[in-house]
Amino acid sequence: MYKENKQVVEKINEAFDKSDTETFLFYCIDDVRWNMIGDFDIRGKEAIKDFMAKMPQDPPRFTVTDTIAEADIVMSRGNMIMKNKEGYDEDYAFCDVYKFKDGKVAMLNTYMIKLKAAKVLDKT
């Protein structure tokens, strides 16, 4: 089943890249929970649909680097570029952890951090 779940997440990632809320929700149970760690916790398809309708018209650009599946959990991580309120691009790293129930997404935990210039620590 984990292979099928991984394929579903790949389709969801494609839908997110196109701001296609309907496709994302098609793969979710009715009382799905989406928890953006440290930001929001939404429950139910209608609440998610309302939230996503309020997102900026310029969709984020995603690059998925890894998708790993085991049992009923699928993890997908990568980078995202999103416009800020002033219209400038900002870089983020994300990790989405999906929990499946009967072949559909029951929970999505999103971990996202804004990237900034990294300090290089080198003691050589």
C-alpha positions as CSV (number, residue, x, y, z in Angstrom):
1,M,0.0,0.0,0.0
2,Y,2.9,2.4,0.7
3,K,3.7,2.6,-3.1
4,E,0.2,3.7,-3.8
5,N,0.3,6.2,-1.0
6,K,3.6,7.6,-2.5
7,Q,1.9,7.9,-5.9
8,V,-0.9,9.9,-4.3
9,V,1.5,12.3,-2.6
10,E,3.3,12.8,-6.0
11,K,-0.1,13.7,-7.5
12,I,-0.9,16.0,-4.5
13,N,2.5,17.8,-5.0
14,E,1.7,18.3,-8.7
15,A,-1.7,19.8,-7.6
16,F,-0.1,22.1,-5.0
17,D,2.3,23.3,-7.7
18,K,-0.7,24.3,-9.9
19,S,-2.8,25.6,-6.9
20,D,-5.3,22.8,-7.7
21,T,-7.2,22.5,-4.4
22,E,-9.8,20.2,-5.8
23,T,-7.3,17.5,-6.7
24,F,-5.6,17.8,-3.3
25,L,-8.9,17.4,-1.5
26,F,-10.0,14.5,-3.7
27,Y,-7.2,12.4,-2.1
28,C,-8.3,13.4,1.5
29,I,-10.8,12.0,3.9
30,D,-13.7,14.3,4.8
31,D,-12.4,15.2,8.2
32,V,-8.7,15.6,7.1
33,R,-6.5,17.6,9.4
34,W,-3.8,19.9,8.0
35,N,-1.4,21.2,10.7
36,M,1.2,23.8,9.6
37,I,3.4,23.4,12.6
38,G,3.6,26.6,14.5
39,D,1.1,28.4,12.3
40,F,-2.3,26.8,11.9
41,D,-4.3,23.7,12.4
42,I,-7.3,23.2,10.0
43,R,-9.8,20.4,10.1
44,G,-12.1,19.3,7.3
45,K,-12.2,19.6,3.5
46,E,-14.4,22.7,3.6
47,A,-12.2,24.6,6.0
48,I,-9.1,23.7,3.9
49,K,-10.9,24.8,0.7
50,D,-11.8,28.2,2.4
51,F,-8.2,28.7,3.6
52,M,-6.7,27.9,0.2
53,A,-9.1,30.2,-1.6
54,K,-7.6,33.1,0.4
55,M,-4.1,32.3,-0.6
56,P,-2.3,34.7,-3.0
57,Q,-3.1,34.3,-6.7
58,D,0.6,33.9,-7.5
59,P,1.1,30.3,-6.4
60,P,4.4,29.2,-4.8
61,R,6.9,27.3,-6.9
62,F,7.9,23.9,-5.6
63,T,10.9,21.7,-6.0
64,V,10.4,18.3,-4.4
65,T,13.8,16.7,-3.7
66,D,12.7,13.5,-1.9
67,T,9.5,11.5,-1.3
68,I,9.8,8.5,1.1
69,A,7.0,6.0,2.0
70,E,6.7,3.5,4.8
71,A,3.5,1.8,5.9
72,D,0.8,4.5,6.1
73,I,3.2,7.5,6.2
74,V,4.7,9.4,3.3
75,M,7.2,12.2,3.7
76,S,7.9,14.7,1.0
77,R,10.5,17.4,1.3
78,G,12.0,20.1,-0.9
79,N,12.2,23.9,-1.5
80,M,9.6,26.5,-2.3
81,I,9.7,30.1,-3.6
82,M,6.9,32.2,-2.5
83,K,6.2,36.0,-2.9
84,N,6.0,38.0,0.2
85,K,3.5,40.9,0.8
86,E,5.8,43.3,-1.0
87,G,6.0,41.1,-4.1
88,Y,9.5,39.8,-3.6
89,D,10.5,36.1,-3.8
90,E,11.4,34.4,-0.5
91,D,13.0,31.0,-0.2
92,Y,11.6,28.2,2.1
93,A,12.5,24.6,2.9
94,F,9.5,22.3,3.6
95,C,8.8,18.8,4.8
96,D,5.3,17.4,4.5
97,V,4.4,14.3,6.5
98,Y,1.2,12.6,5.3
99,K,-0.7,10.0,7.3
100,F,-3.0,7.8,5.3
101,K,-6.2,6.0,6.3
102,D,-7.8,3.6,3.8
103,G,-5.8,5.0,0.9
104,K,-6.6,8.7,1.5
105,V,-4.9,11.4,3.4
106,A,-6.1,11.7,7.0
107,M,-3.5,14.1,8.3
108,L,-0.9,16.4,6.8
109,N,1.8,17.9,9.0
110,T,3.8,20.7,7.3
111,Y,7.1,21.9,8.6
112,M,8.3,25.0,6.8
113,I,11.2,27.4,7.5
114,K,12.2,30.6,5.7
115,L,15.7,30.3,4.4
116,K,18.4,33.0,4.9
117,A,22.1,33.1,4.1
118,A,23.6,30.2,6.1
119,K,26.7,30.6,8.2
120,V,29.4,28.1,7.4
121,L,31.0,26.7,10.5
122,D,34.4,25.2,9.6
123,K,37.1,24.3,12.0
124,T,39.7,23.0,9.5
